[in-house]
């Protein structure tokens, strides 16, 4: 699959989304670094394949030593693409995910195939090319703690936000209301190649071509909106903060059924 032929924008970009929160874009999907000090940090997601060098470069520039953990919002190909290389570089680092996501991360199950019929642009049309096979992380993968704490990230909580995948999670730091939403809530229309290339900032629900439970997806968006976040770093798109965020979240909740759920499709 030659995704570079679809997208022509810069391959990577970095942001300081909030104190101790750095985002890195790997072509069209973000990873996040959550840190309390240069020696105490975790990585959230592992990005699109072939970007392990970029992920480790940012880590070496900003931190000392290896991460305390890698936490996965979910197991889709563009969020686990560099795990093999990262785990070879960081042999003692554990990987955490929601228990419902573990079958896709232990080789027991594959994700449902993408649905190109949802429309919305070239990214949706090309989605049959996207890998949907599970991976096997063996003993490196562990379930997240049941109490909602995030290993290696004091002050953060994980929240179950299914819909895009059964075990999808988002992360929230209540002290300053910073939300790392994964693919439950986006700041770009991910189905559109034009929007992805331009990184046009606009709140949306999860990528339609891989979302299999729209009722759960809507509930997850409403759950995240009720947190009233001050800063949003999503799995796709640029960070959003400030006074523009709350009204956009409210509008997304009001129009979710009308504008986000496809009129037709395999999983509608």
N, C-alpha and C positions, 0 to 999 in steps of 0.2 A: 504494500500500500504506500503510494507516494503522496503523503499529505502535503509536502512542500510545494507540489504543483498546484494545490488548491489555494494556499495562502501565500501572499507575497510580502507581508509586513515583516518587521524585525522579529527575530526568532525568540529573543528573551527581553525581559524588562524587569526591574526591581522597584519596590516601593517600601517605604516605612509607613505602614498603614496606621500604626499606633505605637506607643512606647512598648518595646519588646515584641513587636509583631512586624515581621518582614515578609513581603510577598515576592515571589519570583514567578514570572510567566514563562512556561516552556511551550513555545509556539502558540497554542491556543488554550492551555489549561494552567492553572496556578498551583503552586505548592506554597506552604507557609512555614515560617520558622518562628516558634514561640519561645522566648527566652526570658529568664529572670536575672541572668548574669552571663558574661561571655563563656563561663564554664558550665552553665546549667541551661540546657535548651533541648527542644524536641523538634522534629520535622513532622509536618502534617501533609500527608500524601507524597507520592513519588513521581508525579508528572508523566508526561509523554516520553516514550522511549527515545534513546539517543541523547538525553540531556543530563546524564549522570555527572558529567564533567562540570556542567554549569551549576548544578545543585551543590556539588562539593566545593566549587570555587567560592560561592557565596558563603558557605559554611566556614571555610578556612579564613576568609576575609573578616568575618564578624565574630567568630567564636574560637574557643580553645578546646581541643579534644572532640570526641565523638558525641552525638546526641544521646540523651538519656533514653529515648525511645523514638520510634516512628509510629504515628497514629494515622490510620486510614479512615477517611470519611466513608469510603466504599471501595469496591474492588474492580471497577471498570478499567479497561485497558489504559486509558489516559490518566489514571490516578495511581497506577502501580507499575508504570512502564520502565522505571529505572531501579526497581527493587533489587533485581539480581546483582547489578553492579554495586549498589549501595551496601547491600548486606555482605558482599565480598570485602568491601573496603572497611566496613564496621562489623566485624564478626561477632561481637558480644552484644550488639544492640537488638532488643526485642521489638517486635511489630505487634500492634494492638488493633483490633477491630471489634465491631459489635458481634455477639454470638450468631445472629442471623446471617451475617456476611461470611462466616467461617467456611461454610460448604464451598463457596466460590474461591476460597483462598487456601484450601487444602486438597484441591483436585477432585472433590467429590461431585461437584456440579458445575455446569456452564451457565452463564447468563443467557436469558432469552435473546434471540437475534434482534438486531435493530429493525425499526419499521420506517422505511423510506416514504411511505404513503402519507405521513403526517404533514408533508409540505413545509413551506416556510423558507426554502432556499437550498443552496447547493450543499451545505453541510448535512442537511437531512437527506437529500437525494443520494449523497455519497455514502450514507451510513451503512449499507450492506457490506462495504469494504472494511468496516471497523471490526477489529477482533472482539469476540464475545466469549471466548473460551476461558474457563477458570484457570487458576494457577495453583501450584502446590508449594507452599512456603514451609511445609514440614513443621518441625518443632519451633521454628522462629516466630510463628504466629500465635497470639494469645488473645483470649477474650478480654475486653475492657472490664474494669471493676464494676460490679453491680451498683455501687453507691454513687456513680456518676462522676467520680474523680478522674482526672486525666494523669496517667503516670508521667512523672517528670515535669509537670506543669502545674505548680501550686496556684490556686486561685481560679483555675479553669474547671468547667464542668462540660461533660458531653451530654447531648440530648439526642434521643432517637428521633430521626426525621425521615421516615420511610416514604416510599412512593416511587422515587427514581430507582431504588433498589431496596430489597427487604431490610437490610441491616445498615442503611445509610444513617450517618450521624452528623451533627454539627457541634461546634464548640463555642462556649460563651464565657467571657470573663465579666462577672457581675460588677466588679469594682468600678470599671469605667465603661461598661456596656459595649464591649468589643465582641463582634460575632464573626466567626469563621464558618460559613454556611455550607461549604462543599458544593454539591450540585442541587441541593434542595431549593436554593434561592440564588439567582444569577443577576449580574449587572450588565449583561449583554444578551441579545437574542441569538442564542447559540446555533439555531438552525440555519441562520443566514451567513454565508461566507463574507458578504459585504460588511455586515455588522461586526463579524469577528476580526476581519482585517483592519477595519477602522477603529475597533474597540469602542464603538458608539455606546455611551453610557445610558442604560435604560434597564429598569428592574423587570425581571421575568422569572417564571417558574423554571423547573428543571428542563434539560434538553429533551424535547418531545420524543425523539427517535429511540431513546433508550428507557423511557419512563413507562412502567408496566402497570402501575396502580394510581390512577389519577385522583381518586377520592382521598387516598392516603397522602398524595403529594399536596393536595389543597390543604388538608389538615396540618401538614408540616409547615407550609408557608404561614398559616395563621398562627401556629405556635411560635414561630420565630418573630412574627410581627408583634406579638404580645410582649416580647422581651423589650420592645422599644429601644433597639440598639442605637448607639451613637456612631459606631463605625461598622461597616460591613466589608469583609474581604471574602469574596465568593470563589467558587471553583473555576469560574470563567468570568472574565471581565475585570475592569479596573476597580480599585476600592472606592467606596462611597461613604461620605461622612457629612456632618453638619446638618443644617435645618432642612435640606432637601430630602433627607432620607425618610423621615416619618411620613410626610404626605405621599411619597411614592409607594411606601409599603401599604398604606391605607388604600390607595388606588388599586394596587395589585390585588389585594384581598377582595375588593369590591368587584373587580372585573375578571377574576380568575376563571370562572366557569365560561364566560363569554369569549375571552381573548387567549387564554392559555391552553385550555383543553381542546385538542383537535376535533374537528367535526367528524372525522372518520379515521380509522386506523386499526391496526392489529390489536392494540391494547385499550382501545376506547370502549 
